[in-house]
């Protein structure tokens, strides 16, 4: 894949919805959250290392990561979060590199990375950084509705992510997601045309 766009944004910003729109327009989409879920599902590759580091109490009866239990731990314990990241991030990056290196018919690839600016682990792959942005109160409401989290849990997640102003400062492109789907679609379509042009220039 010759041209790669990194898509990021805070929790509840609407990254998945935006990624789906770009997929409709013909972009190839690789989502690091989806890769993480596969790694931590029953018999996932990360499960043995997570069990060894954190113990059986963080593995559910089905053999998958107990996400609720782990979420409570990593938000209360920075060292635990770093240990979990040390397990997952190299595995995720390896799979991203495998997928981005595969030839395909799509004109460009959209790489969805919630912690794009926090990890700095993908800057060598992407050509532009696209940020999905919305008001903080909108983030909280969406995340609570989507994930069933309590407000304080969402705020804790937001506190561990890069500040909104800093995220926007790092962006090459921004999609504003405070309005309706039609407004979101217009912005995505306009950027899709831009990325098509960029991908053609680099062929």
Residue pairs with C-beta under 8 A, 6 or more apart in sequence:
1 28
1 100
1 101
1 102
1 103
1 104
1 106
1 108
1 109
2 108
2 199
2 202
2 203
3 107
3 108
3 109
3 127
3 195
3 198
3 199
3 202
4 100
4 108
4 109
4 110
4 111
4 125
4 126
4 127
5 27
5 108
5 109
5 110
5 111
5 126
5 127
5 128
5 129
5 130
5 195
6 111
6 113
6 116
6 122
6 125
6 126
6 128
6 129
6 130
7 15
7 18
7 19
7 22
7 110
7 111
7 112
7 113
7 116
7 130
7 131
7 132
8 15
8 112
8 113
8 114
8 115
8 116
8 117
8 129
8 130
8 131
8 132
8 167
9 15
9 18
9 114
9 131
9 132
9 133
9 167
9 177
10 133
10 136
10 139
10 158
10 161
10 164
10 167
11 114
11 139
11 143
11 154
11 157
11 158
11 161
12 134
12 138
12 139
12 140
12 141
12 142
12 143
12 146
12 154
13 132
13 133
13 134
13 139
13 142
13 177
14 132
14 134
14 142
14 177
14 184
15 112
15 114
15 132
16 31
16 112
17 177
17 181
17 184
18 132
18 175
18 177
18 184
18 188
19 29
19 31
19 110
19 112
20 29
21 184
21 185
21 188
21 189
22 29
22 110
22 188
22 192
23 29
23 110
25 188
25 189
25 192
26 106
26 107
26 192
27 106
27 107
27 108
27 109
27 110
27 192
27 195
28 104
28 106
28 108
28 109
28 110
29 109
29 110
29 112
30 96
30 99
30 100
30 109
30 110
30 111
30 112
31 112
32 92
32 96
32 111
32 112
32 113
32 114
33 112
33 114
35 92
35 95
35 96
36 88
36 92
38 44
39 45
39 46
39 47
39 88
39 91
39 92
39 95
40 46
40 47
40 50
40 64
40 65
40 67
40 88
41 64
41 65
42 62
42 63
42 64
43 63
44 64
44 65
45 91
46 65
46 87
46 88
46 91
47 59
47 63
47 64
47 65
49 87
50 58
50 59
50 65
50 84
50 87
51 58
51 59
53 83
53 84
53 87
54 70
54 73
54 80
54 83
54 84
57 66
57 69
58 65
58 66
58 69
58 70
58 73
59 65
59 66
60 66
70 84
71 153
73 80
74 80
74 81
74 84
75 81
75 153
75 156
75 157
75 160
81 160
89 119
89 121
93 121
93 122
96 111
96 122
96 125
97 125
100 109
100 111
100 125
107 195
107 196
107 199
107 200
108 195
108 196
108 198
108 199
110 130
111 122
111 125
111 126
113 119
113 122
114 161
115 161
116 122
116 126
116 129
117 129
117 162
117 166
117 167
117 170
118 161
118 162
127 198
127 202
128 172
128 173
128 195
128 198
129 170
129 171
129 172
129 173
130 171
130 172
130 173
130 174
130 175
130 191
131 167
131 168
131 170
131 171
131 173
131 174
131 175
132 174
132 175
132 177
133 164
133 167
133 168
133 174
133 175
133 176
133 177
134 142
134 176
134 177
134 178
135 178
136 158
136 164
138 177
138 178
139 154
139 158
140 151
140 154
140 155
140 158
143 149
143 154
143 157
144 150
144 151
144 154
147 154
149 157
161 167
162 170
168 174
173 191
173 194
175 184
175 187
175 188
175 191
176 183
176 187
177 184
